[in-house]
Amino acid sequence: MPLNTPSHTGRLRFAVMGAGAVGCYFGALLARAGHAVTLIGRPDHVQAIQAHGLRLQTATQDTHVPLEGRPTEIGHLNGYVVQRGAALGVATPVNRALLVLVRMAEASGVRGPQDHQKT
């Protein structure tokens, strides 16, 4: 089934890229409305979401929203481009470099530019 095709129940499936404060807020609202939501974000956020779900706290409500969290989609995005390029004999050096760099960052626990020391 395509990603945003309604099922027989009328539910939609959403993937929120960038599960920070804003992404988590809108993901929680979509989930509370009955849609299937996967949050994709930094490893530390994903681990917390997987372990505890999400707390949606506003001026009018404070509730727990169970959600699925996943690490970056680098393998599905740039990994696919690299794989198809190899199959077609087309070089994809930028996509390959992004794939390698993001996987290295995920493995080392680097969350973003704030984790790199300035020299």
Residue frames as a rotation matrix with the C-alpha (Angstrom) as fourth column:
MET 1
0.587 0.810 0.000 0.00
0.810 -0.587 0.000 0.00
0.000 0.000 -1.000 0.00
PRO 2
-0.051 -0.590 0.806 1.43
0.442 -0.737 -0.511 3.45
0.895 0.330 0.299 -0.84
LEU 3
-0.809 -0.464 -0.360 2.49
0.499 -0.219 -0.838 5.51
0.310 -0.858 0.409 2.16
ASN 4
-0.871 0.462 -0.168 -0.45
-0.253 -0.714 -0.653 7.92
-0.422 -0.527 0.738 2.27
THR 5
-0.553 0.747 -0.368 -3.25
-0.275 0.253 0.928 5.78
0.786 0.615 0.065 0.90
PRO 6
-0.196 0.531 0.824 -6.13
-0.980 -0.084 -0.179 5.49
-0.026 -0.843 0.537 3.36
SER 7
-0.997 -0.046 -0.062 -6.75
-0.043 0.998 -0.043 1.95
0.063 -0.040 -0.997 4.53
HIS 8
-0.379 0.919 -0.110 -10.24
0.490 0.300 0.819 0.57
0.785 0.256 -0.563 4.93
THR 9
0.088 0.390 -0.917 -10.46
0.990 -0.136 0.037 2.43
-0.110 -0.911 -0.398 8.26
GLY 10
0.822 0.224 0.524 -9.52
0.367 -0.911 -0.187 5.82
0.435 0.346 -0.831 6.80
ARG 11
0.706 -0.642 -0.299 -6.23
0.158 -0.270 0.950 5.95
-0.691 -0.718 -0.089 8.75
LEU 12
0.833 -0.550 -0.066 -3.18
-0.262 -0.286 -0.922 7.45
0.488 0.785 -0.382 7.10
ARG 13
0.615 -0.732 -0.293 0.44
0.770 0.477 0.424 6.48
-0.170 -0.486 0.857 7.71
PHE 14
0.901 -0.335 0.275 2.93
-0.248 -0.919 -0.307 9.29
0.356 0.209 -0.911 8.39
ALA 15
0.292 -0.886 -0.359 6.69
0.949 0.315 -0.005 9.36
0.118 -0.340 0.933 8.82
VAL 16
0.999 0.009 0.035 7.92
0.001 -0.980 0.199 12.54
0.036 -0.199 -0.979 10.51
MET 17
0.270 -0.960 0.070 11.51
0.774 0.173 -0.609 13.28
0.572 0.219 0.790 9.51
GLY 18
-0.571 -0.537 0.620 13.23
0.029 -0.768 -0.639 15.27
0.820 -0.348 0.455 12.23
ALA 19
0.381 0.756 -0.532 11.67
0.538 0.286 0.793 14.19
0.752 -0.589 -0.298 15.51
GLY 20
-0.840 -0.542 0.038 12.68
0.324 -0.556 -0.765 17.24
0.435 -0.630 0.643 17.52
ALA 21
-0.787 0.543 -0.293 10.27
0.106 -0.350 -0.931 19.44
-0.608 -0.763 0.218 19.46
VAL 22
-0.316 0.694 -0.647 8.15
-0.847 -0.514 -0.137 20.48
-0.428 0.504 0.750 16.47
GLY 23
-0.490 0.084 -0.868 8.20
-0.603 0.686 0.407 17.10
0.629 0.723 -0.286 14.71
CYS 24
-0.909 0.143 -0.392 7.26
0.359 0.748 -0.559 15.28
0.213 -0.648 -0.731 17.91
TYR 25
-0.672 0.694 -0.258 4.44
-0.237 -0.532 -0.813 17.75
-0.701 -0.486 0.522 18.62
PHE 26
-0.139 0.648 -0.749 2.82
-0.985 -0.171 0.034 17.32
-0.106 0.742 0.661 15.21
GLY 27
-0.635 -0.135 -0.761 3.49
-0.319 0.943 0.098 13.58
0.704 0.304 -0.642 15.23
ALA 28
-0.944 0.297 -0.143 1.72
0.252 0.373 -0.893 13.29
-0.212 -0.879 -0.427 18.58
LEU 29
-0.384 0.844 -0.373 -1.27
-0.617 -0.536 -0.577 15.26
-0.687 0.009 0.726 17.28
LEU 30
-0.221 0.257 -0.941 -1.51
-0.888 0.346 0.303 13.00
0.403 0.902 0.152 14.22
ALA 31
-0.835 -0.140 -0.533 -1.25
0.031 0.954 -0.300 9.88
0.550 -0.267 -0.792 16.41
ARG 32
-0.821 0.566 -0.075 -3.96
0.033 -0.085 -0.996 11.16
-0.571 -0.820 0.051 18.79
ALA 33
-0.167 0.765 -0.622 -6.17
-0.898 -0.379 -0.224 11.70
-0.407 0.521 0.750 15.74
GLY 34
0.560 0.460 0.688 -5.85
-0.313 0.887 -0.338 7.97
-0.767 -0.026 0.641 15.02
HIS 35
0.808 -0.315 -0.497 -3.19
-0.492 0.101 -0.865 7.92
0.322 0.944 -0.074 12.32
ALA 36
0.769 -0.637 -0.049 -0.15
0.617 0.719 0.320 5.62
-0.169 -0.276 0.946 12.25
VAL 37
0.858 -0.488 0.161 2.94
-0.435 -0.856 -0.281 7.75
0.275 0.171 -0.946 12.90
THR 38
0.561 -0.798 -0.218 6.63
0.827 0.549 0.121 6.88
0.023 -0.248 0.968 12.88
LEU 39
0.928 -0.336 -0.159 9.06
-0.292 -0.924 0.246 9.49
-0.229 -0.182 -0.956 14.18
ILE 40
0.585 -0.796 0.153 12.51
0.746 0.455 -0.486 9.50
0.318 0.398 0.860 12.59
GLY 41
0.885 -0.224 0.408 15.21
-0.312 -0.936 0.163 11.35
0.345 -0.271 -0.899 14.46
ARG 42
-0.054 -0.977 0.205 18.44
-0.782 -0.086 -0.618 11.44
0.621 -0.193 -0.759 16.35
PRO 43
-0.313 -0.127 -0.941 19.44
0.129 0.976 -0.175 8.28
0.941 -0.176 -0.289 18.22
ASP 44
-0.984 -0.078 -0.160 18.95
0.165 -0.070 -0.984 9.75
0.066 -0.994 0.082 21.71
HIS 45
-0.484 0.874 -0.029 15.43
-0.853 -0.479 -0.208 10.97
-0.196 -0.075 0.978 20.87
VAL 46
-0.008 0.467 -0.884 14.55
-0.644 0.674 0.362 7.68
0.765 0.573 0.295 19.20
GLN 47
-0.657 -0.303 -0.691 15.72
0.255 0.773 -0.581 5.66
0.710 -0.558 -0.430 22.21
ALA 48
-0.940 0.339 0.032 13.64
-0.174 -0.399 -0.900 7.78
-0.293 -0.852 0.434 24.59
ILE 49
-0.211 0.905 -0.369 10.55
-0.977 -0.187 0.102 7.51
0.023 0.382 0.924 22.36
GLN 50
-0.153 0.105 -0.983 10.96
-0.323 0.934 0.151 3.75
0.934 0.341 -0.109 22.03
ALA 51
-0.815 -0.271 -0.512 11.35
0.346 0.481 -0.806 3.37
0.465 -0.834 -0.298 25.79
HIS 52
-0.779 0.413 -0.472 8.69
0.362 -0.319 -0.876 5.79
-0.512 -0.853 0.099 27.01
GLY 53
0.164 0.805 0.570 6.51
0.986 -0.153 -0.067 6.98
0.034 0.573 -0.819 24.14
LEU 54
-0.649 -0.343 0.679 5.86
0.438 -0.898 -0.035 10.68
0.622 0.275 0.733 23.95
ARG 55
-0.270 0.546 -0.793 4.43
0.822 -0.299 -0.485 13.15
-0.502 -0.783 -0.368 26.45
LEU 56
-0.358 0.276 0.892 2.17
0.605 -0.659 0.447 15.72
0.711 0.700 0.069 24.79
GLN 57
-0.189 0.188 -0.964 1.96
0.894 -0.373 -0.248 18.69
-0.406 -0.909 -0.098 27.11
THR 58
-0.470 0.139 0.872 0.03
0.479 -0.789 0.384 21.81
0.741 0.598 0.305 26.13
ALA 59
-0.854 0.200 0.480 -1.94
-0.453 -0.740 -0.498 24.49
0.255 -0.643 0.722 27.97
THR 60
0.050 0.992 0.117 -5.07
-0.984 0.029 0.177 22.31
0.172 -0.124 0.977 27.75
GLN 61
0.932 0.302 -0.203 -3.75
-0.277 0.950 0.143 18.76
0.236 -0.077 0.969 28.04
ASP 62
-0.154 -0.950 0.271 -0.97
-0.986 0.164 0.015 16.60
-0.059 -0.265 -0.962 29.44
THR 63
0.780 0.553 0.293 -1.10
-0.502 0.832 -0.235 13.11
-0.374 0.036 0.927 28.01
HIS 64
-0.316 -0.848 0.425 1.07
-0.357 0.521 0.775 10.15
-0.879 0.093 -0.467 27.01
VAL 65
0.666 0.457 -0.589 1.13
-0.705 0.126 -0.698 9.15
-0.245 0.880 0.406 23.32
PRO 66
0.199 -0.621 0.758 2.67
0.101 0.782 0.615 5.79
-0.975 -0.046 0.218 22.42
LEU 67
0.791 -0.017 -0.611 4.66
-0.582 -0.327 -0.745 6.19
-0.188 0.945 -0.269 19.19
GLU 68
0.707 -0.607 0.362 7.22
0.653 0.757 -0.005 4.26
-0.271 0.240 0.932 17.18
GLY 69
0.675 -0.569 -0.470 10.63
-0.546 -0.814 0.199 5.85
-0.496 0.122 -0.860 16.78
ARG 70
0.767 -0.482 0.424 13.31
0.622 0.719 -0.310 4.93
-0.155 0.501 0.851 14.26
PRO 71
-0.058 -0.856 -0.513 16.82
0.323 -0.503 0.802 6.14
-0.945 -0.119 0.306 13.63
THR 72
-0.204 -0.051 -0.978 17.70
-0.679 -0.712 0.179 7.96
-0.705 0.701 0.110 10.43
GLU 73
0.714 0.543 0.441 16.52
0.004 0.627 -0.779 6.54
-0.700 0.558 0.446 7.13
ILE 74
0.077 -0.765 -0.639 19.92
-0.789 -0.439 0.430 6.88
-0.609 0.471 -0.638 5.49
GLY 75
-0.714 -0.377 0.590 19.96
-0.046 0.866 0.497 3.29
-0.699 0.328 -0.636 4.23
HIS 76
0.056 0.839 0.541 16.58
0.736 0.332 -0.591 3.64
-0.675 0.431 -0.599 2.58
LEU 77
0.832 0.274 -0.483 17.29
-0.032 -0.845 -0.534 7.00
-0.554 0.460 -0.693 1.02
ASN 78
0.332 -0.787 -0.520 20.94
-0.924 -0.381 -0.013 7.36
-0.188 0.485 -0.854 -0.02
GLY 79
-0.410 -0.467 0.784 21.57
-0.366 0.871 0.328 3.62
-0.835 -0.152 -0.528 0.35
TYR 80
0.405 0.656 0.636 19.01
0.412 0.490 -0.768 2.94
-0.816 0.574 -0.072 -2.35
VAL 81
0.887 -0.122 -0.446 20.54
-0.411 -0.649 -0.640 5.55
-0.211 0.751 -0.626 -4.67
VAL 82
-0.105 -0.993 0.051 24.00
-0.905 0.117 0.409 4.02
-0.412 -0.003 -0.911 -4.17
GLN 83
-0.298 0.062 0.952 22.66
0.016 0.998 -0.060 0.52
-0.954 -0.002 -0.299 -4.80
ARG 84
0.710 0.635 0.304 20.76
0.347 0.059 -0.936 1.51
-0.612 0.770 -0.178 -7.96
GLY 85
0.649 -0.555 -0.520 23.72
-0.724 -0.660 -0.200 3.52
-0.233 0.506 -0.830 -9.22
ALA 86
-0.387 -0.823 0.416 25.98
-0.642 0.564 0.519 0.49
-0.661 -0.066 -0.747 -8.85
ALA 87
-0.025 0.472 0.881 23.45
0.354 0.829 -0.433 -1.71
-0.935 0.302 -0.188 -10.65
LEU 88
0.885 0.441 0.151 23.24
0.317 -0.332 -0.888 0.78
-0.342 0.834 -0.434 -13.53
GLY 89
0.111 -0.938 0.327 26.95
0.992 0.086 -0.092 1.56
0.058 0.335 0.940 -13.66
VAL 90
0.438 0.099 0.894 26.43
0.197 -0.980 0.012 5.17
0.877 0.170 -0.449 -12.51
ALA 91
-0.582 -0.719 -0.380 28.81
0.592 -0.053 -0.804 6.68
0.558 -0.693 0.456 -9.95
THR 92
0.575 0.761 0.299 27.13
0.240 -0.506 0.828 8.17
0.782 -0.405 -0.474 -6.88
PRO 93
-0.371 -0.881 -0.293 30.05
0.541 0.051 -0.840 9.53
0.755 -0.470 0.457 -4.82
VAL 94
-0.626 0.172 0.760 28.07
-0.540 -0.799 -0.263 12.14
0.562 -0.576 0.594 -2.86
ASN 95
0.493 0.869 0.042 25.33
-0.681 0.355 0.640 9.70
0.541 -0.344 0.767 -1.89
ARG 96
0.440 -0.422 -0.793 27.94
0.431 0.874 -0.225 7.10
0.788 -0.243 0.566 -0.91
ALA 97
-0.654 -0.727 0.209 29.81
0.207 -0.437 -0.875 9.66
0.728 -0.529 0.437 1.21
LEU 98
-0.252 0.656 0.712 26.59
-0.829 -0.526 0.190 10.73
0.499 -0.542 0.676 2.97
LEU 99
0.687 0.513 -0.515 25.70
-0.264 0.836 0.482 7.10
0.677 -0.195 0.709 3.63
VAL 100
0.056 -0.777 -0.627 29.10
0.616 0.521 -0.591 6.38
0.785 -0.353 0.508 5.17
LEU 101
-0.746 -0.409 0.526 29.27
-0.060 -0.744 -0.665 9.60
0.664 -0.528 0.530 7.22
VAL 102
0.037 0.836 0.548 25.77
-0.855 -0.258 0.451 9.29
0.518 -0.485 0.705 8.70
ARG 103
0.725 0.192 -0.661 26.30
0.051 0.943 0.330 5.62
0.686 -0.273 0.674 9.58
MET 104
-0.322 -0.900 -0.294 29.59
0.551 0.074 -0.831 6.55
0.770 -0.430 0.472 11.29
ALA 105
-0.646 0.140 0.751 27.83
-0.504 -0.817 -0.281 9.31
0.574 -0.560 0.598 13.25
GLU 106
0.479 0.878 0.006 25.02
-0.638 0.344 0.689 6.95
0.603 -0.334 0.725 14.28
ALA 107
0.493 -0.350 -0.797 27.52
0.416 0.899 -0.138 4.33
0.764 -0.263 0.589 15.44
SER 108
-0.567 -0.818 -0.096 29.50
0.518 -0.263 -0.814 6.86
0.641 -0.511 0.573 17.48
GLY 109
-0.016 0.664 -0.748 26.46
0.988 -0.103 -0.113 8.50
-0.152 -0.741 -0.654 19.04
VAL 110
-0.932 -0.295 -0.208 27.05
0.255 -0.946 0.198 11.92
-0.256 0.132 0.958 17.46
ARG 111
-0.062 0.996 -0.062 23.74
0.769 0.008 -0.640 13.77
-0.637 -0.087 -0.766 17.45
GLY 112
0.826 0.368 0.427 24.60
0.558 -0.642 -0.525 16.91
0.081 0.672 -0.736 15.51
PRO 113
0.292 -0.759 0.582 27.06
0.265 -0.520 -0.812 19.76
0.919 0.392 0.049 14.99
GLN 114
0.601 -0.021 0.799 26.94
-0.663 -0.572 0.484 20.66
0.447 -0.820 -0.358 18.68
ASP 115
0.939 -0.224 0.262 28.75
0.007 0.772 0.635 17.36
-0.345 -0.595 0.726 19.44
HIS 116
0.521 -0.794 0.313 31.80
0.722 0.215 -0.658 18.22
0.455 0.569 0.685 17.33
GLN 117
0.353 -0.501 -0.790 34.69
0.622 -0.505 0.599 19.99
-0.699 -0.703 0.134 18.99
LYS 118
0.992 -0.084 0.092 35.86
0.005 -0.710 -0.705 23.20
0.124 0.700 -0.704 17.35
THR 119
0.367 -0.928 -0.061 39.54
0.874 0.322 0.363 23.26
-0.317 -0.187 0.930 16.51
